[in-house]
Amino acid sequence: MTALVEIAVEGADGLVAAQNAGADRVELCAGLLEGGLTPSMGMVRAAQDVARIPFFVMVRPRGGDFLYSDIEFAAMLADVAMLKSMGVAGIVIGCLTAEGTIDEARTRALVEAARPMQVTNHRAFDMTRDYEESIEALVRCGVDRVMTGGRHKMATEGIDTLARTVAAARGRIRVIACGGLNRSNIAEVYRRTQADEFHFAAPRVVDSPMRFRNPAIGMGRTAIEREFSLTITDEASVRATIASLGGS
C-alpha cells in the first residue's frame, strides 16, 4: 500500500489522536462543522509542540462559498505569511470565480506566497463546473495536491469521476480522495481509483465534562445541547480505517 493517509482534525488534541493511530499527515482546522476554517495561530503553535508527523493548515477565512472579497483574500495572504514564518509544512486553500472556475490569479498568488510550503487545493475543486478544466488550471498554478470526492459528497457516489480525475491528473498533481471514507469503503475506493492519497475525519461526539450547565442560554445557533458536547477525533476509528486501506 503506497497511498498516504491524511486526517482532518480540529486542534492539537485531534492531531495527537491521529498520529497515535498511524496517520501520515494531518489537516489542521477549526470549525469542521463548517467544512474547516483557519485555526488560530496559537493552535498552530500548540500543534507544532506535539506533532511528530507533518500537518497542513487550512487557510479559509469563513464558511460558505469560495468567492472571496478583497479583504478576505488579503487576510488569507496574511495567514499564509504567518504560517510560512512559523515553518509549517503546508497549507490548504481554494479560490473560485463567480463562474465556477478556479481563480487562477489568486491561486497562483497564494502558491507563490506559500513556497517552500506545500499547497493543497481543497474541495472547492468539487464546486467547479468542469473537473478536467480545473485540473489543468491547478497544474498551471503549481498546486501540489487536489482534494476531491468526485464532485459528490460521498466518494463512493463519485467514484467514477474520481477515477477519471486521477487519470486526468496524469501524475502532474497528486489527487487526494475524500468524502465519507471509513473502514467499510476506503479499500474499494482505492482499488477503483488508485488515488495518491486519502483524507477523512473520524469524529466522535462525547459528553462535556462540565458539571454546571445553564439551560437558559447557548453561545451559538446550534441546539443548546451542542454547548455540552465535544467532537473529538476517534483514534480507534482512524486506526481501523488505515488498517482496512492497508489490506486492499
C-alpha positions in Angstrom: 0.0 0.0 0.0 1.6 3.3 -1.2 -1.3 5.7 -0.6 -0.8 8.3 2.1 -3.5 8.9 4.7 -4.3 12.4 6.0 -6.8 13.0 8.8 -8.8 16.3 9.2 -8.7 17.4 12.8 -9.9 20.3 15.0 -6.9 21.3 17.1 -3.8 19.8 18.6 -5.7 17.1 20.6 -7.0 15.7 17.4 -3.6 15.8 15.9 -2.2 13.7 18.7 -5.0 11.2 18.3 -4.4 10.9 14.5 -0.7 10.5 14.8 -1.1 7.9 17.6 -3.4 5.9 15.2 -0.9 5.9 12.4 -1.8 8.8 10.2 0.8 10.0 7.8 -0.3 13.6 7.9 -2.9 15.9 9.4 -5.0 18.7 8.1 -5.3 21.2 11.0 -8.6 23.1 11.0 -11.0 25.0 13.2 -14.8 24.7 12.6 -15.0 21.2 11.0 -18.8 21.6 11.1 -18.3 24.4 8.6 -16.1 22.2 6.4 -12.9 23.5 8.0 -11.7 27.1 8.8 -8.4 28.7 9.6 -7.3 27.7 13.1 -5.8 30.3 15.4 -2.0 30.8 15.2 -1.9 29.8 18.9 -3.4 26.5 18.0 -0.9 26.1 15.2 1.9 26.6 17.7 0.4 24.1 20.0 0.2 21.6 17.2 3.9 22.2 16.4 4.7 21.4 20.0 3.2 17.9 19.9 3.5 16.9 16.2 5.6 14.0 15.1 4.1 14.0 11.7 3.6 16.8 9.1 0.5 18.9 9.2 -1.1 21.2 6.7 -3.1 24.2 7.9 -6.5 25.2 6.4 -6.5 28.8 5.1 -10.2 29.6 4.8 -11.4 32.8 6.4 -15.1 31.8 6.6 -17.7 29.1 5.8 -19.8 29.2 2.7 -18.7 29.6 -0.9 -15.1 30.2 -2.2 -15.7 33.6 -3.8 -13.8 35.9 -1.5 -13.8 39.7 -1.1 -10.6 41.6 -1.5 -10.4 42.0 2.3 -10.9 38.3 2.8 -8.2 37.4 0.3 -5.8 39.9 2.0 -6.5 38.0 5.2 -5.6 34.7 3.5 -2.3 36.1 2.3 -1.6 37.4 5.8 -2.3 34.0 7.3 -0.1 32.3 4.7 2.8 34.7 5.5 2.4 33.9 9.2 2.3 30.2 8.7 5.4 30.4 6.5 7.2 32.3 9.1 6.3 29.6 11.7 7.8 26.8 9.5 4.5 25.0 8.8 4.8 22.1 6.3 1.8 23.1 4.1 -1.4 24.9 3.5 -4.8 24.0 2.2 -6.6 26.6 0.0 -9.3 27.1 -2.6 -10.5 30.2 -4.5 -13.1 30.2 -7.3 -14.5 32.7 -9.7 -18.2 33.5 -9.8 -18.5 31.4 -13.0 -17.3 28.3 -11.1 -13.8 28.1 -12.4 -10.5 28.1 -10.4 -9.4 31.6 -9.7 -6.0 31.3 -11.2 -4.7 34.7 -10.3 -5.5 34.3 -6.6 -4.4 30.6 -6.5 -1.1 31.5 -8.1 -0.6 34.3 -5.7 -1.2 32.0 -2.7 1.1 29.4 -4.1 3.9 31.9 -4.7 3.4 33.4 -1.2 3.5 29.9 0.4 6.7 28.5 -1.1 8.5 26.4 0.1 5.4 25.1 1.9 3.3 22.5 0.1 -0.1 23.6 -1.3 -3.3 21.6 -1.4 -6.4 22.7 -3.2 -9.4 21.6 -1.0 -12.9 20.6 -2.1 -13.6 23.9 -3.7 -12.5 21.8 -6.6 -15.7 19.8 -6.4 -17.7 23.0 -6.7 -16.2 23.9 -10.1 -18.1 23.5 -13.4 -15.6 21.1 -15.0 -13.1 18.9 -13.3 -10.8 18.5 -16.3 -10.6 22.2 -16.8 -10.0 22.7 -13.1 -7.1 20.1 -13.0 -5.4 22.0 -15.8 -5.8 25.3 -14.0 -4.3 23.9 -10.8 -1.4 22.4 -12.7 -0.7 25.8 -14.3 -0.8 27.4 -10.8 1.7 25.0 -9.4 -0.6 23.4 -6.8 0.8 20.2 -5.4 -2.4 18.3 -4.5 -6.1 18.5 -5.1 -8.8 17.0 -2.8 -11.9 15.6 -4.3 -14.8 13.3 -3.7 -15.6 13.0 -7.4 -18.0 16.0 -7.3 -20.2 14.2 -4.8 -20.5 14.4 -1.0 -19.5 10.8 -0.7 -16.5 9.4 -2.6 -18.5 6.1 -3.2 -21.1 8.1 -5.2 -18.5 10.0 -7.2 -16.1 7.1 -7.6 -16.2 7.0 -11.5 -15.5 10.8 -11.7 -12.8 10.4 -9.0 -11.1 7.7 -11.1 -11.3 10.0 -14.2 -9.8 12.8 -12.2 -6.8 10.7 -11.3 -6.4 9.8 -15.0 -6.7 13.5 -16.0 -4.0 14.5 -13.4 -1.5 12.2 -15.2 0.8 12.4 -12.2 1.3 16.1 -12.6 -0.7 16.8 -9.4 -1.4 14.4 -6.6 -5.1 13.5 -6.1 -6.5 13.1 -2.6 -9.7 11.1 -2.4 -12.1 12.2 0.3 -15.8 12.1 1.2 -17.3 9.8 3.8 -14.3 7.4 3.8 -14.3 4.8 6.5 -13.2 1.2 7.2 -16.0 -0.2 5.1 -15.4 1.6 1.9 -11.8 3.0 1.7 -10.2 -0.1 0.2 -12.8 -0.2 -2.6 -12.3 3.5 -3.4 -8.5 2.9 -3.5 -8.9 -0.2 -5.8 -11.2 1.6 -8.2 -9.5 5.0 -8.4 -5.8 4.4 -7.5 -5.8 7.9 -5.8 -2.5 9.0 -4.5 -3.7 10.0 -1.0 -6.8 9.6 1.2 -8.4 12.1 3.5 -11.0 11.6 6.1 -12.1 12.8 9.5 -13.1 10.4 12.3 -15.3 12.4 14.6 -16.9 11.1 17.7 -19.2 13.1 19.9 -18.6 12.9 23.7 -20.3 14.5 26.6 -18.8 17.6 28.0 -17.1 17.3 31.4 -18.9 20.4 32.6 -21.0 19.7 35.7 -22.7 23.0 36.0 -24.9 23.7 32.9 -27.0 26.8 32.4 -30.1 25.6 30.4 -31.2 29.1 29.5 -28.5 30.2 27.1 -26.3 28.8 24.3 -23.3 30.5 22.7 -24.3 29.8 19.1 -27.1 29.0 16.7 -26.9 25.2 17.2 -29.1 23.3 19.6 -28.3 24.2 23.2 -27.3 20.5 23.7 -24.4 21.3 21.5 -23.0 23.5 24.2 -22.3 20.4 26.3 -20.9 18.0 23.8 -17.5 17.8 22.3 -16.4 16.4 18.9 -13.1 14.6 19.1 -11.0 12.5 16.7 -11.7 8.8 17.3 -8.3 7.2 17.5 -9.7 3.7 17.2 -11.7 4.6 14.0 -8.6 6.2 12.4 -6.6 3.1 13.2 -9.2 0.7 11.8 -9.7 2.7 8.6 -6.0 2.8 7.9 -5.7 -0.9 8.5 -8.6 -1.5 6.1 -6.8 0.5 3.4 -3.5 -1.4 4.1 -5.3 -4.6 3.4 -6.5 -3.5 0.0 
